[in-house]
Amino acid sequence: MAKKTHIKVRLVPETQPDSSFFYYVKKPAGGEKAKIKLKVKKYNPVTRKHETFIEKKLPPHSK
């Protein structure tokens, strides 16, 4: 089976990491860009402003 080329990460607002709103994005699984944490300016509908979103680990899922 082939290796995955992308992994799924969650972006949360930098100012409020416990916010109810977040984004899911794909990022490369290998190479130089995989080692850098994502930091992206995106729209937050909760505050109705553009904010900086940072990468966090995915939450654990229940079985």
KOLSEKOL-971238 format. One line per field, with one value per atom (N, C-alpha, C): atom name; residue in three letters; x, y, z. Coordinates in nm, 2 decimals. Layout:
BEGIN
atome (CA,...)
residu (ALA,...)
X (X,...)
Y (Y,...)
Z (Z,...)
//
This chain:
BEGIN
atome (N,CA,C,N,CA,C,N,CA,C,N,CA,C,N,CA,C,N,CA,C,N,CA,C,N,CA,C,N,CA,C,N,CA,C,N,CA,C,N,CA,C,N,CA,C,N,CA,C,N,CA,C,N,CA,C,N,CA,C,N,CA,C,N,CA,C,N,CA,C,N,CA,C,N,CA,C,N,CA,C,N,CA,C,N,CA,C,N,CA,C,N,CA,C,N,CA,C,N,CA,C,N,CA,C,N,CA,C,N,CA,C,N,CA,C,N,CA,C,N,CA,C,N,CA,C,N,CA,C,N,CA,C,N,CA,C,N,CA,C,N,CA,C,N,CA,C,N,CA,C,N,CA,C,N,CA,C,N,CA,C,N,CA,C,N,CA,C,N,CA,C,N,CA,C,N,CA,C,N,CA,C,N,CA,C,N,CA,C,N,CA,C,N,CA,C,N,CA,C,N,CA,C,N,CA,C,N,CA,C,N,CA,C,N,CA,C,N,CA,C)
residu (MET,MET,MET,ALA,ALA,ALA,LYS,LYS,LYS,LYS,LYS,LYS,THR,THR,THR,HIS,HIS,HIS,ILE,ILE,ILE,LYS,LYS,LYS,VAL,VAL,VAL,ARG,ARG,ARG,LEU,LEU,LEU,VAL,VAL,VAL,PRO,PRO,PRO,GLU,GLU,GLU,THR,THR,THR,GLN,GLN,GLN,PRO,PRO,PRO,ASP,ASP,ASP,SER,SER,SER,SER,SER,SER,PHE,PHE,PHE,PHE,PHE,PHE,TYR,TYR,TYR,TYR,TYR,TYR,VAL,VAL,VAL,LYS,LYS,LYS,LYS,LYS,LYS,PRO,PRO,PRO,ALA,ALA,ALA,GLY,GLY,GLY,GLY,GLY,GLY,GLU,GLU,GLU,LYS,LYS,LYS,ALA,ALA,ALA,LYS,LYS,LYS,ILE,ILE,ILE,LYS,LYS,LYS,LEU,LEU,LEU,LYS,LYS,LYS,VAL,VAL,VAL,LYS,LYS,LYS,LYS,LYS,LYS,TYR,TYR,TYR,ASN,ASN,ASN,PRO,PRO,PRO,VAL,VAL,VAL,THR,THR,THR,ARG,ARG,ARG,LYS,LYS,LYS,HIS,HIS,HIS,GLU,GLU,GLU,THR,THR,THR,PHE,PHE,PHE,ILE,ILE,ILE,GLU,GLU,GLU,LYS,LYS,LYS,LYS,LYS,LYS,LEU,LEU,LEU,PRO,PRO,PRO,PRO,PRO,PRO,HIS,HIS,HIS,SER,SER,SER,LYS,LYS,LYS)
X (0.08,0.00,0.09,0.05,0.13,0.11,0.22,0.21,0.12,0.06,-0.02,0.06,0.01,0.08,0.04,-0.08,-0.13,-0.19,-0.19,-0.25,-0.35,-0.45,-0.56,-0.52,-0.53,-0.50,-0.62,-0.62,-0.73,-0.67,-0.73,-0.69,-0.79,-0.74,-0.82,-0.77,-0.86,-0.82,-0.71,-0.61,-0.49,-0.53,-0.63,-0.67,-0.76,-0.85,-0.94,-0.93,-0.83,-0.82,-0.93,-1.01,-1.12,-1.25,-1.24,-1.36,-1.44,-1.56,-1.65,-1.63,-1.56,-1.54,-1.39,-1.37,-1.24,-1.25,-1.14,-1.12,-1.05,-1.08,-1.00,-0.93,-0.80,-0.72,-0.63,-0.58,-0.48,-0.34,-0.24,-0.11,-0.02,0.10,0.18,0.23,0.24,0.28,0.44,0.51,0.65,0.72,0.85,0.92,0.93,0.98,1.01,0.88,0.78,0.66,0.58,0.61,0.54,0.59,0.71,0.77,0.73,0.67,0.63,0.49,0.46,0.32,0.25,0.13,0.05,0.00,0.00,-0.05,-0.11,-0.25,-0.32,-0.42,-0.44,-0.54,-0.67,-0.78,-0.91,-1.02,-1.14,-1.25,-1.31,-1.34,-1.40,-1.54,-1.65,-1.78,-1.83,-1.77,-1.81,-1.78,-1.66,-1.63,-1.65,-1.68,-1.71,-1.59,-1.47,-1.35,-1.25,-1.15,-1.04,-0.94,-0.90,-0.81,-0.70,-0.60,-0.50,-0.54,-0.54,-0.57,-0.44,-0.42,-0.29,-0.33,-0.23,-0.25,-0.25,-0.35,-0.35,-0.37,-0.35,-0.37,-0.52,-0.56,-0.70,-0.74,-0.86,-0.91,-0.92,-0.91,-0.92,-1.07,-1.09,-1.22,-1.27,-1.40,-1.45,-1.49,-1.47,-1.51,-1.64)
Y (-0.12,0.00,0.12,0.23,0.35,0.44,0.52,0.61,0.73,0.79,0.90,1.02,1.10,1.22,1.35,1.34,1.45,1.40,1.49,1.46,1.57,1.53,1.63,1.69,1.83,1.90,2.00,2.04,2.13,2.27,2.37,2.51,2.58,2.63,2.70,2.84,2.93,3.07,3.09,3.17,3.19,3.26,3.35,3.42,3.34,3.25,3.17,3.02,2.95,2.81,2.72,2.76,2.68,2.72,2.80,2.84,2.73,2.75,2.64,2.63,2.73,2.73,2.69,2.61,2.57,2.53,2.52,2.47,2.34,2.25,2.13,2.16,2.13,2.15,2.03,2.01,1.91,1.97,1.90,1.95,1.84,1.87,1.76,1.67,1.54,1.44,1.43,1.47,1.46,1.58,1.59,1.71,1.82,1.93,2.05,2.11,2.12,2.19,2.11,1.98,1.90,1.94,1.99,2.02,2.16,2.25,2.38,2.38,2.44,2.45,2.56,2.52,2.62,2.74,2.85,2.97,3.05,3.06,3.12,3.22,3.33,3.43,3.38,3.36,3.31,3.39,3.38,3.44,3.36,3.43,3.36,3.42,3.34,3.39,3.42,3.36,3.39,3.53,3.58,3.72,3.81,3.76,3.83,3.91,3.85,3.92,3.82,3.87,3.78,3.77,3.65,3.62,3.53,3.51,3.42,3.28,3.18,3.05,2.97,2.89,2.81,2.66,2.58,2.43,2.37,2.28,2.20,2.05,1.97,1.82,1.80,1.69,1.65,1.60,1.62,1.56,1.41,1.35,1.20,1.16,1.06,1.01,0.90,0.89,0.78,0.66,0.54,0.42,0.37)
Z (0.00,0.00,0.00,-0.07,-0.08,0.04,0.06,0.17,0.14,0.25,0.23,0.19,0.10,0.06,0.14,0.20,0.28,0.41,0.51,0.64,0.67,0.75,0.78,0.92,0.92,1.04,1.07,1.19,1.23,1.26,1.21,1.23,1.33,1.44,1.54,1.55,1.60,1.61,1.71,1.68,1.77,1.90,1.89,2.01,2.10,2.04,2.12,2.08,2.12,2.08,2.12,2.22,2.26,2.19,2.09,2.01,1.95,1.92,1.86,1.71,1.65,1.51,1.47,1.37,1.33,1.18,1.12,0.98,0.98,0.88,0.86,0.72,0.71,0.59,0.57,0.45,0.42,0.41,0.46,0.45,0.41,0.35,0.30,0.41,0.39,0.49,0.49,0.39,0.39,0.33,0.35,0.29,0.39,0.33,0.42,0.47,0.39,0.43,0.54,0.56,0.66,0.80,0.81,0.94,0.99,0.90,0.94,0.99,1.10,1.15,1.07,1.03,0.95,1.03,0.97,1.03,0.92,0.92,0.80,0.85,0.77,0.80,0.73,0.81,0.76,0.83,0.77,0.83,0.95,1.06,1.17,1.18,1.15,1.16,1.30,1.40,1.54,1.58,1.54,1.57,1.45,1.34,1.21,1.17,1.18,1.14,1.08,1.01,0.97,1.08,1.11,1.22,1.18,1.26,1.23,1.30,1.21,1.26,1.26,1.37,1.38,1.38,1.35,1.35,1.48,1.51,1.63,1.59,1.68,1.66,1.65,1.58,1.57,1.70,1.74,1.87,1.86,1.98,1.97,1.94,1.87,1.84,1.93,1.95,2.03,1.94,1.99,1.91,1.95)
//
